[in-house]
Amino acid sequence: MPERALMPKLSAAIAIKLALLAGLWFFFVKDYRVHIDTSGMADHLNIPVNEGTHHG
């Protein structure tokens, strides 16, 4: 029975956290346009890169 009483509280807490994360993303992260250097990242991770598939 305690699990059933806990579910609404957990659901509300998760919903509030998701709303807060979405708000933080919307106000602080969304407008930043970050250039990603795929070849630099690939070198850092030791992954071969096909230069013809640049999506940046």
PyMOL commands that place a pseudoatom at each C-alpha (Angstrom):
pseudoatom trace, name=CA, resn=MET, resi=1, chain=A, elem=C, hetatm=0, pos=[0.000, 0.000, 0.000]
pseudoatom trace, name=CA, resn=PRO, resi=2, chain=A, elem=C, hetatm=0, pos=[2.785, 2.554, 0.691]
pseudoatom trace, name=CA, resn=GLU, resi=3, chain=A, elem=C, hetatm=0, pos=[4.005, 2.171, -2.912]
pseudoatom trace, name=CA, resn=ARG, resi=4, chain=A, elem=C, hetatm=0, pos=[0.631, 3.287, -4.206]
pseudoatom trace, name=CA, resn=ALA, resi=5, chain=A, elem=C, hetatm=0, pos=[0.704, 6.429, -2.042]
pseudoatom trace, name=CA, resn=LEU, resi=6, chain=A, elem=C, hetatm=0, pos=[4.247, 7.196, -3.147]
pseudoatom trace, name=CA, resn=MET, resi=7, chain=A, elem=C, hetatm=0, pos=[3.615, 7.066, -6.902]
pseudoatom trace, name=CA, resn=PRO, resi=8, chain=A, elem=C, hetatm=0, pos=[1.799, 10.431, -7.216]
pseudoatom trace, name=CA, resn=LYS, resi=9, chain=A, elem=C, hetatm=0, pos=[4.528, 12.149, -5.202]
pseudoatom trace, name=CA, resn=LEU, resi=10, chain=A, elem=C, hetatm=0, pos=[7.287, 10.587, -7.307]
pseudoatom trace, name=CA, resn=SER, resi=11, chain=A, elem=C, hetatm=0, pos=[5.453, 11.438, -10.521]
pseudoatom trace, name=CA, resn=ALA, resi=12, chain=A, elem=C, hetatm=0, pos=[5.048, 15.045, -9.410]
pseudoatom trace, name=CA, resn=ALA, resi=13, chain=A, elem=C, hetatm=0, pos=[8.711, 15.295, -8.404]
pseudoatom trace, name=CA, resn=ILE, resi=14, chain=A, elem=C, hetatm=0, pos=[9.848, 13.891, -11.761]
pseudoatom trace, name=CA, resn=ALA, resi=15, chain=A, elem=C, hetatm=0, pos=[7.524, 16.232, -13.664]
pseudoatom trace, name=CA, resn=ILE, resi=16, chain=A, elem=C, hetatm=0, pos=[8.812, 19.249, -11.719]
pseudoatom trace, name=CA, resn=LYS, resi=17, chain=A, elem=C, hetatm=0, pos=[12.441, 18.254, -12.346]
pseudoatom trace, name=CA, resn=LEU, resi=18, chain=A, elem=C, hetatm=0, pos=[11.791, 17.790, -16.064]
pseudoatom trace, name=CA, resn=ALA, resi=19, chain=A, elem=C, hetatm=0, pos=[10.063, 21.169, -16.224]
pseudoatom trace, name=CA, resn=LEU, resi=20, chain=A, elem=C, hetatm=0, pos=[12.990, 22.823, -14.437]
pseudoatom trace, name=CA, resn=LEU, resi=21, chain=A, elem=C, hetatm=0, pos=[15.525, 21.186, -16.758]
pseudoatom trace, name=CA, resn=ALA, resi=22, chain=A, elem=C, hetatm=0, pos=[13.510, 22.235, -19.801]
pseudoatom trace, name=CA, resn=GLY, resi=23, chain=A, elem=C, hetatm=0, pos=[13.320, 25.793, -18.458]
pseudoatom trace, name=CA, resn=LEU, resi=24, chain=A, elem=C, hetatm=0, pos=[17.053, 25.935, -17.805]
pseudoatom trace, name=CA, resn=TRP, resi=25, chain=A, elem=C, hetatm=0, pos=[17.756, 24.628, -21.301]
pseudoatom trace, name=CA, resn=PHE, resi=26, chain=A, elem=C, hetatm=0, pos=[15.324, 27.095, -22.877]
pseudoatom trace, name=CA, resn=PHE, resi=27, chain=A, elem=C, hetatm=0, pos=[16.719, 30.153, -21.097]
pseudoatom trace, name=CA, resn=PHE, resi=28, chain=A, elem=C, hetatm=0, pos=[20.440, 29.360, -20.988]
pseudoatom trace, name=CA, resn=VAL, resi=29, chain=A, elem=C, hetatm=0, pos=[21.409, 26.843, -23.676]
pseudoatom trace, name=CA, resn=LYS, resi=30, chain=A, elem=C, hetatm=0, pos=[18.982, 27.037, -26.608]
pseudoatom trace, name=CA, resn=ASP, resi=31, chain=A, elem=C, hetatm=0, pos=[20.308, 30.162, -28.303]
pseudoatom trace, name=CA, resn=TYR, resi=32, chain=A, elem=C, hetatm=0, pos=[23.971, 29.184, -28.273]
pseudoatom trace, name=CA, resn=ARG, resi=33, chain=A, elem=C, hetatm=0, pos=[25.196, 28.006, -31.645]
pseudoatom trace, name=CA, resn=VAL, resi=34, chain=A, elem=C, hetatm=0, pos=[28.180, 25.789, -30.967]
pseudoatom trace, name=CA, resn=HIS, resi=35, chain=A, elem=C, hetatm=0, pos=[30.493, 24.882, -33.827]
pseudoatom trace, name=CA, resn=ILE, resi=36, chain=A, elem=C, hetatm=0, pos=[31.558, 21.268, -33.584]
pseudoatom trace, name=CA, resn=ASP, resi=37, chain=A, elem=C, hetatm=0, pos=[34.882, 20.341, -35.129]
pseudoatom trace, name=CA, resn=THR, resi=38, chain=A, elem=C, hetatm=0, pos=[34.202, 16.751, -36.176]
pseudoatom trace, name=CA, resn=SER, resi=39, chain=A, elem=C, hetatm=0, pos=[37.769, 16.014, -37.224]
pseudoatom trace, name=CA, resn=GLY, resi=40, chain=A, elem=C, hetatm=0, pos=[39.117, 17.403, -33.954]
pseudoatom trace, name=CA, resn=MET, resi=41, chain=A, elem=C, hetatm=0, pos=[36.660, 15.322, -31.958]
pseudoatom trace, name=CA, resn=ALA, resi=42, chain=A, elem=C, hetatm=0, pos=[37.468, 12.248, -34.022]
pseudoatom trace, name=CA, resn=ASP, resi=43, chain=A, elem=C, hetatm=0, pos=[41.185, 12.792, -33.409]
pseudoatom trace, name=CA, resn=HIS, resi=44, chain=A, elem=C, hetatm=0, pos=[40.479, 13.155, -29.710]
pseudoatom trace, name=CA, resn=LEU, resi=45, chain=A, elem=C, hetatm=0, pos=[38.450, 9.916, -29.667]
pseudoatom trace, name=CA, resn=ASN, resi=46, chain=A, elem=C, hetatm=0, pos=[40.709, 8.089, -32.176]
pseudoatom trace, name=CA, resn=ILE, resi=47, chain=A, elem=C, hetatm=0, pos=[37.848, 7.551, -34.640]
pseudoatom trace, name=CA, resn=PRO, resi=48, chain=A, elem=C, hetatm=0, pos=[38.335, 7.794, -38.415]
pseudoatom trace, name=CA, resn=VAL, resi=49, chain=A, elem=C, hetatm=0, pos=[36.257, 10.532, -40.082]
pseudoatom trace, name=CA, resn=ASN, resi=50, chain=A, elem=C, hetatm=0, pos=[34.762, 10.684, -43.544]
pseudoatom trace, name=CA, resn=GLU, resi=51, chain=A, elem=C, hetatm=0, pos=[35.294, 14.343, -44.491]
pseudoatom trace, name=CA, resn=GLY, resi=52, chain=A, elem=C, hetatm=0, pos=[32.419, 14.282, -47.018]
pseudoatom trace, name=CA, resn=THR, resi=53, chain=A, elem=C, hetatm=0, pos=[29.726, 13.980, -44.343]
pseudoatom trace, name=CA, resn=HIS, resi=54, chain=A, elem=C, hetatm=0, pos=[30.112, 17.311, -42.557]
pseudoatom trace, name=CA, resn=HIS, resi=55, chain=A, elem=C, hetatm=0, pos=[26.812, 18.339, -40.951]
pseudoatom trace, name=CA, resn=GLY, resi=56, chain=A, elem=C, hetatm=0, pos=[28.158, 21.317, -38.957]
for i in range(1, 56): cmd.bond("trace and resi %d" % i, "trace and resi %d" % (i + 1))
show_as sticks, trace
zoom trace
